[in-house]
C-alpha cells in the first residue's frame, strides 16, 4: 500500500531524515513554522539551510527535499505553514489536510511522525493523528543527551496509541451515544474497538459493554427475551440489576396478555409493566426527536391499558370478545362490532365498554377525561404513521403526552394497590463499568 507521511519540522533535520529512511513513504508533507526564522527554511531554503551537529562539528546540508532527492515534492501541496504556538490553529490546519488526503487518496496509508517542531506543533499532529485513526511514529534515541534535538542513534518507532483511542471512545464518545439511547451506534463502535490488539482485561470490559448495549438495543425493539438473554449474566452489576428486574416484570406482564409470548424468567407484578415499558420507550423516541414514533407508542400504551384491564378484571379479549363474561344488557351494542364471527374492539370502543361496566374505576376515569383524550388522539390519527400525512412536531408530542401519559400513570396508580406498585426504570445513559 502506498504511504503518505506527515512530519513536523523543528530545529534539526536528522529525525526527519531518519523517519523518511525508516518508513519509506511515497510522499512527504512537511508541517513547518512560518516566518523568517521558521523551520520552513529547512524545506524550501536556498543553499545549505540545514545543520546536523555532532558535538563541535556542524555539517551543513541543502534543504531536506533536495538532500533526499524528493523529486515529487511540490511546495504548494506538500508544505503546511502554521503558527507554531497556536494549538487550535495547528490542529485545524493539520486536520483539514488529513481529511483532504483521506478523500483524495483513499487507498493510501497515512502516517505521522510528531518528533520535530514546537511542543504545540507536535501535540497538534499527535492529536489529529489519533482522532483520524492514523499510525503515529516518533523518532528517538536510546540515549538522549540533548534536550532540544534528537541527534544520535535515532530510530523511528510506532507510537502505541491504542489505549488512548480506546479510553477516549469509551469515556468521551460512548456516553454521547448512550445519552441519545443510540445503542446500535454504541454497539458498532464497540465492535470496531474489539478488532484492535487489546489486553485481555480490556477486551473483556469491551465485551461486557457490547453485551449490555446489545441487550438494551433488543429491549428497545421489544425483543424482550433476547434482551434478557443478553443482560441476565450481568444481574450482579449494580448498574444493570434495577433494569434487569424491571425487564423480568415486563416479560411476565406481556406474557399475561400476549398468548404468543413466553417469558422464560418473569417476575409477577401488577400486570401493567408492559404499558410502563411503552411509556419509557416513547420517552426515548422523544429524546431522539422522533415524535411520530413517540406518539405511536403512547397510542399503543393507552390502548393496551384498556386491554389489560378488560382481561384482568373480566377475562375479555378485545380481539375476540366473549359475551358470556359480560352483562347481557351490553350484548346488543357489542354485536354491532362483530366482523367475520368475532367481536373486536378498538381503543375508544374498549374504553366505552369499560365505562358501561358497573363500578369500573378505569371506565369512570376515562369518562372524566374522554373529551381531552379524544381531542389529542386526533394528532395521532392525522399523522403519516396512522391515517393522514401530517408530521408530528415537538409541540404536538408535548400536547399528546401531557394528556395521555398523565391519564395512564394516574390510572395505574389507582388500579394497583400501593404495596404492589413498582417504579419503572428508564434505560441507562451511562455504562461506567
For each residue, the residues with C-beta under 8 A, 3 or more apart:
1: 107 108 109
2: 26 27 105 107 108 109
3: 23 24 25 26 27 108 109 110 111
4: 25 26 27 28 29 101 105 108 109 110 111
5: 19 20 23 25 27 28 29 111 112 113
6: 28 29 31 94 97 98 110 111 112 113 125 129
7: 16 19 20 28 29 30 31 112 113 114 115 116
8: 31 32 113 114 115 116 117 121 122 125
9: 13 16 30 31 32 33 39 40 42 43 64 116 117
10: 15 39 115 116 117 118 121 149
11: 39 116 148 149
12: 15 51 52 53 116 149 150 151
13: 9 16 17 42 50 51 52 61 64 67
14: 17 18 52 149 150 151 154
15: 10 12 18 19 113 115 116 139 149 150 154 156
16: 7 9 13 19 20 30 42 64 113 115 116 139
17: 13 14 20 21 64 67 68
18: 14 15 21 22 139 150 154 155 156
19: 5 7 15 16 22 23 113 115 137 139 156
20: 5 7 16 17 23 24 25 28 68
21: 17 18 24
22: 18 19 139 155 156
23: 3 5 19 20 111 113 137 156
24: 3 20 21
25: 3 4 5 20 28 111
26: 2 3 4 72 108
27: 2 3 4 5 72 78
28: 4 5 6 7 20 25 65 70 73 78
29: 4 5 6 7 77 78 79 80 97 101
30: 7 9 16 40 43 64 78 79 80
31: 6 7 8 9 80 82 94 117 121 125
32: 8 9 38 39 40 42 43 79 80 81 82 117
33: 9 38 39 40 81 82 83 84 117 118 121
34: 38 40 81 82 83 84
35: 38
36:
37:
38: 32 33 34 35 41 81 84
39: 9 10 11 32 33 42 43 84 116 117
40: 9 30 32 33 34 43 44 45 79 81
41: 38 44 45 49 63
42: 9 13 16 32 39 45 49 50 63 64
43: 9 30 32 39 40 63 64 65 75 79
44: 40 41 63 65 75 79
45: 40 41 42 49 50 63
46: 49 63
47: 62
48: 60 61 62
49: 41 42 45 46 62 63
50: 13 42 45 60 61 62 63 64 67
51: 12 13 58 59 60 61
52: 12 13 14 58 59 61 151
53: 12 57 58 59 149 151
54: 57 58 59 151 152
55:
56:
57: 53 54
58: 51 52 53 54
59: 51 52 53 54
60: 48 50 51
61: 13 48 50 51 52 64 67
62: 47 48 49 50 66 67
63: 41 42 43 44 45 46 49 50 66 67
64: 9 13 16 17 30 42 43 50 61 67 68 70
65: 28 43 44 68 70 73
66: 62 63 69 70
67: 13 17 50 61 62 63 64
68: 17 20 64 65
69: 66
70: 28 64 65 66 73
71:
72: 26 27
73: 28 65 70 78
74: 77 78
75: 43 44 78 79
76: 79
77: 29 74
78: 27 28 29 30 73 74 75
79: 29 30 32 40 43 44 75 76
80: 29 30 31 32 93 94 97
81: 32 33 34 38 40
82: 31 32 33 34 86 89 90 93 94 121 124
83: 33 34 86 89 90
84: 33 34 38 39 90 117 118 120 121
85: 118 120
86: 82 83 89 90 120
87: 90 91 120 123 124
88: 91 92
89: 82 83 86 92 93
90: 82 83 84 86 87 93 94 120 121 123 124 125
91: 87 88 94 95 124 127 128
92: 88 89 95 96
93: 80 82 89 90 96 97
94: 6 31 80 82 90 91 97 98 124 125 128
95: 91 92 98 99 128 131 132
96: 92 93 99 100
97: 6 29 80 93 94 100 101
98: 6 94 95 101 102 110 128 129 132 134
99: 95 96 102 103 132
100: 96 97 103 104
101: 4 29 97 98 104 105 108 110
102: 98 99 105 106 110 132
103: 99 100 106
104: 100 101
105: 2 4 101 102 108 110
106: 102 103
107: 1 2
108: 1 2 3 4 26 101 105
109: 1 2 3 4 135
110: 3 4 6 98 101 102 105 132 134 135
111: 3 4 5 6 23 25 134 135 136 137
112: 5 6 7 125 126 128 129 134 135 136 137
113: 5 6 7 8 15 16 19 23 116 136 137 138 139 156
114: 7 8 117 121 122 123 125 126 129 136 137 138 159
115: 7 8 10 15 16 19 122 137 138 139 140 150
116: 7 8 9 10 11 12 15 16 39 113 121 122
117: 8 9 10 31 32 33 39 84 114 120 121 122 125
118: 10 33 84 85 121 122
119: 122 123
120: 84 85 86 87 90 117 123 124
121: 8 10 31 33 82 84 90 114 116 117 118 124 125
122: 8 114 115 116 117 118 119 125 126
123: 87 90 114 119 120 126 127
124: 82 87 90 91 94 120 121 127 128
125: 6 8 31 90 94 112 114 117 121 122 128 129
126: 112 114 122 123 129 130 136 159
127: 91 123 124 130 131
128: 91 94 95 98 112 124 125 131 132 134
129: 6 98 112 114 125 126 132 134 135 136 161
130: 126 127 133 134 136 161 164 165 168
131: 95 127 128
132: 95 98 99 102 110 128 129
133: 130 165
134: 98 110 111 112 128 129 130
135: 109 110 111 112 129 158
136: 111 112 113 114 126 129 130 158 159 161
137: 19 23 111 112 113 114 115 156 157 158 159
138: 113 114 115 156 157 159
139: 15 16 18 19 22 113 115 150 154 155 156 157
140: 115 144 150 154 155 157
141: 144 150 151 152 153 154 155
142: 153 155
143: 152 153
144: 140 141 147 150
145: 152
146: 149 150 151
147: 144
148: 11
149: 10 11 12 14 15 53 146
150: 12 14 15 18 115 139 140 141 144 146 154
151: 12 14 52 53 54 141 146 154
152: 54 141 143 145
153: 141 142 143
154: 14 15 18 139 140 141 150 151
155: 18 22 139 140 141 142
156: 15 18 19 22 23 113 137 138 139
157: 137 138 139 140
158: 135 136 137
159: 114 126 136 137 138
160: 163
161: 129 130 136 164 165
162: 165 166 196 197 198
163: 160 166 167 202
164: 130 161 167 168
165: 130 133 161 162 168 169 193 196
166: 162 163 169 170 193 196 198 202 206
167: 163 164 170 171
168: 130 164 165 171 172 173
169: 165 166 172 173 174 189 193
170: 166 167 173 174 193 206 209
171: 167 168 174 175
172: 168 169 175 176
173: 168 169 170 176 177 189
174: 169 170 171 177 178 186 189 190 209 431
175: 171 172 178 179 429 430
176: 172 173 179 180
177: 173 174 180 182 183 185 186 189
178: 174 175 181 182 183 186 213 428 429 430 431
179: 175 176 429 430
180: 176 177 287 288
181: 178 216 220 284 287 288 427 429
182: 177 178 185 186 288
183: 177 178 186 187 213 214 216 217 220
184: 187 188 217
185: 177 182 188 189
186: 174 177 178 182 183 189 190 209 213
187: 183 184 190 191 210 213 214 217
188: 184 185 191 192
189: 169 173 174 177 185 186 192 193
190: 174 186 187 193 194 206 209 210 213
191: 187 188 194 195 210
192: 188 189 195
193: 165 166 169 170 189 190 196 198 206
194: 190 191 198 203 206 207 210
195: 191 192
196: 162 165 166 193
197: 162
198: 162 166 193 194 202 203 206
199: 202 203
200: 203 204
201: 204 205
202: 163 166 198 199 205 206
203: 194 198 199 200 206 207
204: 200 201 207 208
205: 201 202 208 209 433
206: 166 170 190 193 194 198 202 203 209 210
207: 194 203 204 210 211
208: 204 205 211 212 234 433
209: 170 174 186 190 205 206 212 213 431 433
210: 187 190 191 194 206 207 213 214
211: 207 208 214 215 230 231 233 234
212: 208 209 215 216 230 231 234 240 428 431
213: 178 183 186 187 190 209 210 216 217 431
214: 183 187 210 211 217 218 230
215: 211 212 218 219 226 227 228 229 230 231
216: 181 183 212 213 219 220 227 231 243 427 428
217: 183 184 187 213 214 220 221
218: 214 215 221 223 224 226 227 230
219: 215 216 222 223 224 227 231 247 427
220: 181 183 216 217 281 284 427
221: 217 218
222: 219 281
223: 218 219 226 227
224: 218 219 227 228 247 250 251 254 261 263
225: 228 229 251 262 263 264
226: 215 218 223 229 230
227: 215 216 218 219 223 224 230 231 247
228: 215 224 225 231 232 244 247 248 251 264 265
229: 215 225 226 232
230: 211 212 214 215 218 226 227 233
231: 211 212 215 216 219 227 228 234 235 240 243 244 247
232: 228 229 235 244 265
233: 211 230
234: 208 211 212 231 237 240 244
235: 231 232 240 241 244
236: 241
237: 234 240 241 433
238: 241
239: 428 431 432 433
240: 212 231 234 235 237 243 244 428
241: 235 236 237 238 244 245
242: 245 246 425
243: 216 231 240 246 247 425 427 428
244: 228 231 232 234 235 240 241 247 248
245: 241 242 248 249 267 425
246: 242 243 249 250 273 422 424 425
247: 219 224 227 228 231 243 244 250 251
248: 228 244 245 251 252 263 265 266 267
249: 245 246 252 253 266 267 268 269 273 422
250: 224 246 247 253 254 273 274 276 277
251: 224 225 228 247 248 254 255 261 263 264 265 266
252: 248 249 255 256 263 266 267 268 269 273
253: 249 250 256 257 266 269 270 271 272 273 274 275 277 308
254: 224 250 251 257 258 261 263 274
255: 251 252 258 261 262 263 266
256: 252 253 271 308 311 312
257: 253 254 271 274 304 307 308 311
258: 254 255 261
259:
260:
261: 224 251 254 255 258
262: 225 255
263: 224 225 248 251 252 254 255 266
264: 225 228 251
265: 228 232 248 251
266: 248 249 251 252 253 255 263
267: 245 248 249 252
268: 249 252
269: 249 252 253 272 273 420 422
270: 253 273 412 415 416 417 420 421 422
271: 253 256 257 308 312
272: 253 269 275 276 305 308 412 415 416
273: 246 249 250 252 253 269 270 276 277 422 424
274: 250 253 254 257 277 278 304 308
275: 253 272 278 279 301 304 305 308 408 412
276: 250 272 273 279 280 412 424
277: 250 253 273 274 280 281 424
278: 274 275 281 282 297 298 300 301 304
279: 275 276 282 283 297 298 301 405 408 409 424
280: 276 277 283 284 424 425 426 427
281: 220 222 277 278 284 285 297
282: 278 279 285 286 293 294 295 297 298 301 401 405
283: 279 280 286 287 294 426
284: 181 220 280 281 287 288 426 427
285: 281 282 288 290 291 293 294 297
286: 282 283 289 290 291 294 397 401
287: 180 181 283 284
288: 180 181 182 284 285
289: 286 394
290: 285 286 293 294
291: 285 286 294 295 391 392 393 394 396 397
292: 295 296 383 384 385 391 392
293: 282 285 290 296 297 385
294: 282 283 285 286 290 291 297 298 392 397 401
295: 282 291 292 298 299 379 380 383 385 392 396 397 400 401
296: 292 293 299 300 380 383 385 386
297: 278 279 281 282 285 293 294 300 301
298: 278 279 282 294 295 301 302 380 400 401 404 405
299: 295 296 302 303 347 377 380 386 404
300: 278 296 297 303 304
301: 275 278 279 282 297 298 304 305 404 408
302: 298 299 305 306 347 373 404 407 408
303: 299 300 306 307 346 347 350
304: 257 274 275 278 300 301 307 308
305: 272 275 301 302 308 309 362 408 411 412
306: 302 303 309 310 318 347 350 351 354 362 366
307: 257 303 304 310 311 317 318 350
308: 253 256 257 271 272 274 275 304 305 311 312
309: 305 306 312 313 354 362 415
310: 306 307 313 314 316 317 318 350 353 354
311: 256 257 307 308 314 315 316 317
312: 256 271 308 309
313: 309 310 360
314: 310 311 325 326 357
315: 311 322 325
316: 310 311 321 322 325 326 353
317: 307 310 311 320 321 322
318: 306 307 310 321 344 345 346 350
319: 342 344
320: 317 342 343 344
321: 316 317 318 326 334 337 342 343 344 345
322: 315 316 317 325 326
323: 326 331 334 335 343
324:
325: 314 315 316 322
326: 314 316 321 322 323 330 331 334 353 357
327: 330 357 358
328: 331
329:
330: 326 327 333 334 353 356 357
331: 323 326 328 334 335
332: 335 336
333: 330 336
334: 321 323 326 330 331 337 338 343 345 353
335: 323 331 332 338 343
336: 332 333
337: 321 334 343 344 345 349
338: 334 335 341 342 343
339: 342 344
340:
341: 338
342: 319 320 321 338 339
343: 320 321 323 334 335 337 338
344: 318 319 320 321 337 339
345: 318 321 334 337 349 350 353
346: 303 318 349 350
347: 299 302 303 306 350 351 377
348: 351 352 374 377
349: 337 345 346 352 353
350: 303 306 307 310 318 345 346 347 353 354
351: 306 347 348 354 355 362 363 366 370
352: 348 349 355 356
353: 310 316 326 330 334 345 349 350 356 357 363
354: 306 309 310 350 351 357 360 362 363 366
355: 351 352 360 363 364 366 367 370
356: 330 352 353 363
357: 314 326 327 330 353 354 360 363
358: 327
359:
360: 313 354 355 357 363 364
361: 364 365 414 415
362: 305 306 309 351 354 365 366 411 414 415
363: 351 353 354 355 356 357 360 366 367
364: 355 360 361 367 368
365: 361 362 368 369 407 410 411 414
366: 306 351 354 355 362 363 369 370 373 407
367: 355 363 364 370
368: 364 365
369: 365 366 372 373 403 407
370: 351 355 366 367 373 374
371: 374 375
372: 369 375 376 403
373: 302 366 369 370 376 377 403 404 407
374: 348 370 371 377 378
375: 371 372 378 403
376: 372 373 379 380 399 400 403 404
377: 299 347 348 373 374 380 381
378: 374 375 381 382
379: 295 376 382 383 392 396 399 400
380: 295 296 298 299 376 377 383 385 386 392 400
381: 377 378 386 387 388
382: 378 379 386 387 388 389 390
383: 292 295 296 379 380 386 388 390 391 392
384: 292 388 389 390 391
385: 292 293 295 296 380
386: 296 299 380 381 382 383
387: 381 382
388: 381 382 383 384
389: 382 384
390: 382 383 384
391: 291 292 383 384
392: 291 292 294 295 379 380 383 396 397 400
393: 291 396 397
394: 289 291 397 398
395: 398 399
396: 291 295 379 392 393 399 400
397: 286 291 294 295 392 393 394 400 401
398: 394 395 401 402
399: 376 379 395 396 402 403
400: 295 298 376 379 380 392 396 397 403 404
401: 282 286 294 295 298 397 398 404 405
402: 398 399 405 406
403: 369 372 373 375 376 399 400 406 407
404: 298 299 301 302 373 376 400 401 407 408
405: 279 282 298 401 402 408 409
406: 402 403 409 410
407: 302 365 366 369 373 403 404 410 411
408: 275 279 301 302 305 404 405 411 412
409: 279 405 406 412 413
410: 365 406 407 413 414
411: 305 362 365 407 408 414 415
412: 270 272 275 276 305 408 409 415 416 421
413: 409 410 416 421
414: 361 362 365 410 411
415: 270 272 309 361 362 411 412
416: 270 272 412 413 420 421
417: 270 420 421
418: 421
419:
420: 269 270 416 417
421: 270 412 413 416 417 418
422: 246 249 269 270 273
423:
424: 246 273 276 277 279 280
425: 242 243 245 246 280
426: 280 283 284
427: 181 216 219 220 243 280 284
428: 178 212 216 239 240 243 431
429: 175 178 179 181
430: 175 178 179
431: 174 178 209 212 213 239 428
432: 239
433: 205 208 209 237 239
